[in-house]
Amino acid sequence: MQQAEPAFLEARGLAKSFGSERVLRGVDFSLQRGERLVLLGPSGCGKTTLLNLVAGMLGADEGELHCEGEVIDDPLRRVHRPMRRRGFAMVFQDFALWPHMTVAENVAFGLEVQGIDRTARRERVREVLRMVQMESFAERRPTQLSGGQQQRVSIARALAVRPRLLLLDEPLSALDARLREELKGELAALLRETGVTAIYVTHDQSEAFTLASRIALMHEGRIEQIGTPEEVYANPATAFVATFLGVSNLIPYARQNGSLLVGGRRTPVPLVTREPDPPREGRLMVRREAVTVGLQGAPVNGAIALEGVCRRKDFLGDRHEAFVEIEEGLILRGFAGPGIEEGTRVEVRFASDAIRFLSEG
């Protein structure tokens, strides 16, 4: 049997507090060489604190951090390798370029600190500026560049030193929406092409899906779920994951033999699921894109059909979204078929194999 490759970076039970506020609560994860791990979550969930612990800008209160088999943080053994000795590079939100230096000088700075000779520095600067399409701007100063250009330079500076781990703290958040969209794709391609191992922090799920080979979704100082973008989207482990990623309907249910009682309905519907033994009661999730809203009496074709009233209809550009009240306090969202207007009695339909059963995290 082939032995699994040891993790490049491994966190075990990392915890951090600021005063009485516990910001990280026993975080565990591992990262293989060449992976792009995105720390995703709402403001205040602990993702930037975790990134700063990995960088060495903060020390952990509890737990261990290992890189290539070496302990770089362990408060019990009083081990804390400082940032400058970890061989990592950081890209910040605010670019952090030196205004008195040219673009080339900014990119060359880390190489000079490493003691790289002038000829090799010059060649490496040209190489990374070419990667980020900034070679023709080498002699300009940061104040002569747009925000997007400055961030390209910041990324080039980080890549120039060939870091063993690249850390990116919401690097696109200071840019306008058009630039964010443009740079998101460029950065994803660059990370894949260079093969650099990276940890990327964002609260934007579109960035996470584009950039990640794996996503760690954080909530209240913990990693709620970790997996590929496809895994965490299609199979959320908890209600928090389901509602944070995409648009989901959460519906109370109870099992009755081989059927489900959905919402407050007394009429059971067939249970068809990939999950062998879902809980007897709880909440199930159905993604908005799996839900169609049609007029009553149309063919159901094996789908679960729940009656309700359309309370709102929003135009999304290529289609309409309907908000349907199934019962008091329970609104389901789906895409509207023809003839659906506010106040119309409708049926909400979804295939039973599109549902996922959730824990209450």
N, C-alpha and C positions, 0 to 999 in steps of 0.2 A: 504494500500500500504506500502511495506517495505521501511523504510527510508535508504538512501544510507549511507554507513559508512563514517565518516569524514576522510579527508586525513591525513595521518601520517605526511607528509611534504608538504608544499605548498609555492610556490614562486609567488609573484604578482608584476609584473612590475620591476623586478630587472635590474638595469643599473649600469655600471661601466666604468670609463674612466681613462686612464693613460696620464696625460698631455692633449694634444689636441686630442688624439686618443680615440674614443668611442669604447670600446671593447664589451660591452653588451648593448643591446638596447631593454629594456622592455621585459624581459624574464618571461614568465608564465609557470608553470607546477605544477602538483601535483603527489604525490607518496603515494601509499597505503602500509600499513605494509606488509612485506614479498615480495614486488616487487623488481625486479632487473631492474633498469633503466640504459640503456647505452646511454651516450652522445657521439654521433658519428658525425664526420665531418672532413673537411680538416684542415691542420695546419693554425692557426690564426683565426679560426672561433669563438673562445671564450669559448670552452668547458672546458679547464683547469681553466680559470678564474672563470667560473661558479662553478666548483667543489671547488675551494678555497674559494669562498663566502659561499658556504654551510658549508664547514669545519670550517669557522671562522678565517681562515688565512688572509682574506681580509674583509673589510667592504663595503657594497653597498653604492653607491652614491644616488641611488633612489630605491624605492620599498620596499617590505616587505618580510620577510621569517618567516614562522611559522612552529613549530614542535610540534606535539601533542597538537595543540590549543594554544601554547605559542609563543609569538613574540620573536624571537631570533636575528632578524636584522630589524631595521627600522630607517634610518637616520633622518627622520623628528621628531621622538620622542626620538632621541639620544639613541636608544637601540642597543647595540652590545654585545651579549654574547660571551665571548672569547672561543677559541677552547677547552681549558682544561675543560670548564664547559658545553659543549654540549653533552658529552657522546658518541661522535662519535670516530671512529678509522680510520686511513689512511694507505693505502699500496702505497708506492712510486715506481717509475721506478727503482731507484738505490738501492733498498733493505734497505738502511739506518740502517744497523745492527751495533752494537758496537763491534769493533774488539777485545777488551780486555775481552769480556764476552764470556762464552760458549753459545751454542745454547739454553740450558735450562735457563740460566740466562737472555738472551735476551728476551725470551718468558715470563719469570716471572716478568720482570721489571715493566710493567704496573700494574700487580696484587699487587706488593709490594707498588707502589704508592697509590693504592686504599686501602691499609691497610689490605689486605687479609692475614690471618695467614699462617705460613710456611707449615703446613700439607696440607691445602686446596690449596695453591699455587702449591705445588709439584704434587698433584693429577690433577689439572687443566692443568698444563704444559704437563704431560703425555698424557692427553686426547686429547689436540689439536695437539701435535706432532704425535700422532697416526692417527689423521684425515688426516694429510698431509704426512703421510708415512715417518716421520723423527724421530721416537722414538729412533732408534738405534744410532742416531747422537747427542744425547743430550749433551754429554760432549766434543764435538768438538768445535772449534772456527770457525767463519765465513770464515777466510782465508783458512781453510781446506776443504771448500765446493765448489761445482760447482755453476755456476750462477743460475741454476734451483733449486738447493737445498737451496741456500740463499733466493730465493724468496718464497719457501715453508715456510721457517722459518719466513720470514716477514709476510706472511699471517697468520701463526699460532699465532704470537705475537698480531696481530690485533684482531683475533677471541677470544684470551684468555680472554680479558676483557669484553666479552659479550657486544659489542657496540650496542647501539640502532640503529645506522646507520653505515654501512661499506662503506668507500670511497676508490676507487681504481683508481690511476692515471697512465694509460698505464702500468700496472704492468708487462706485458710480452715483452715490446718493447726492453729491453736490452738483450734479449735472442736470440739465433740463431733460424733459421726457424724451425728446427726439434723439438727443445725444446718448442718453442711457440705452435706448433701444439699439442704436448703431454700435456703441462700444461693447454692449453685452455680447453680441455675436462675435465681434472681433476678438474679445478677450477669451471667450470659450474656445475659439479655434486656436488661439495662441497657446493656451494652457495644454490643449490636446497635442499640438505639434511639438512643443518643447518637452512634453512628458514630465514636467516638474510636479513634484508632490505638493499639494496645496490645501490650505484650509481657508475658506471664504465665508465671511459673515454677511448676512443680509436679512432684511425683514420682507423682501420682495420675492414671492414664490415664483414669478416668471423668471427672474434671475437664477433662482435655485434650480429650476427644471432645466434651464439652458446650460448651466455651468457644471453641475454636479455629476460625478459618477455615483456618489452616495449623498443622501441628505440626512442630517441629524436634526430632527424637529425638537426644539427646546420649549419648555413650559415651566415657569416657577422654579428655575434653578436646576431642572433635571432634563435629561434627554428622554422625551416621551416615546419616540420611535426613531429607529435608524434603518435605512435601507436604500435601495436604488430609487430614483424618482418615480419609476413606474410602480414599485412595490408600495411605497407609502401613499401614493395617490389611490391606487386600486384597492388596497387592503389596509385601510387605516386601523390601527390597533385600539384607539380610544375615540370617544366623542370629540375631544379637543382636536385631535389630528383631522378627523373628518370635517369639522367646521372651519379649521384654519386653512386647509388646502381645498381649493375649489369651492363649489356651491353644493351643499348637501342638504337633504331632507332627513331629519331624525324623527322617527315615528315609534311610539310605544307599541309593544306587542306582547302577546302571551301565546305559548305553544299549547295546542290541544290535540293530543295524539299526533297524527301526521300532518296537522294543519296549523295555521296561524290565525289568531284573532288580532287584527291590525287596527291601531287606534282604539276607539271606543266601540268598534263594531262587534256585533254578536255573530255575524255570519262568518264562518271560517273560510280561509282561502288555502289552496294547496301550498305545501311547503316544498320547494325545490331549491336546494342550496348545496354549495361545494363544502360547506362546513359540516363535519360528521355529527356533532352534538352541541348545537347552540344552547345557550341558557334557556331555562323555561320561560323567563320573562325578562324584559329589559327594553332596549331601544335598538332599532335597526336603522341602517343608513341606506339611502338611495341617492345617487348623484343626480343632479338636475338634468344632465344630458341624457340620462336613461329614462326620463319621465316625459310622457306626452299627455297633453290635455286636449280632449276631444268632446264633442257633443254626446250626450247620453244616447244610448241605443246603437252606437256604431259597433262593428265587430271588435271583440276583445282579443281574439287570436291567442288564447292561453295566458294572457297577461293578468296580473292583479288589477282590478278596477275598483276605485273608491269614488263614491259620489260626493259632490260638493258644489260650491258656488264660487265663480270667478270674482274675486274682490278687486283685482287690479291687473292691468296688462301694460307691460313696458315694451317699447320698441328698442331693439338692440342693434339695428342696422340691417342684419341679414335675416332676422326672425323676431318673433315676439315672445316674451316671457310672461307666463300667467302665474298669478298668486291665487291659490284656490283654498278656501276655507272648508276643511273636511268636517270639522266639528269645532266647537268653541275653544279657542286657544291653539288650534292646530292648523297652521297654514303650510301647504306644500307648494313647491315651485317646480315648474316644468315648462316645456316649450309648447306654445299654443298652436293647434291646428286651425283650419278655416272656420269662420263663423263664431269664434269665441270673442265675447265682449264682456265688459264688466257687468255683473249681475246675472250672467248666463248660468244656468244649471249645467254642470259638466261632469265628466268622468276623468279622474287622474289614473293613468295606466302605466304600469312598469312590469317588466318580466320578473318573476320570482327569483330567477338565478342572478339578477342584478343587485340583490340586497346583500348587505353585510351586517353581521351582528356585532355590536360594540360593547366593550367594557365601559365603565363609567369614569375613566380617567379624564 
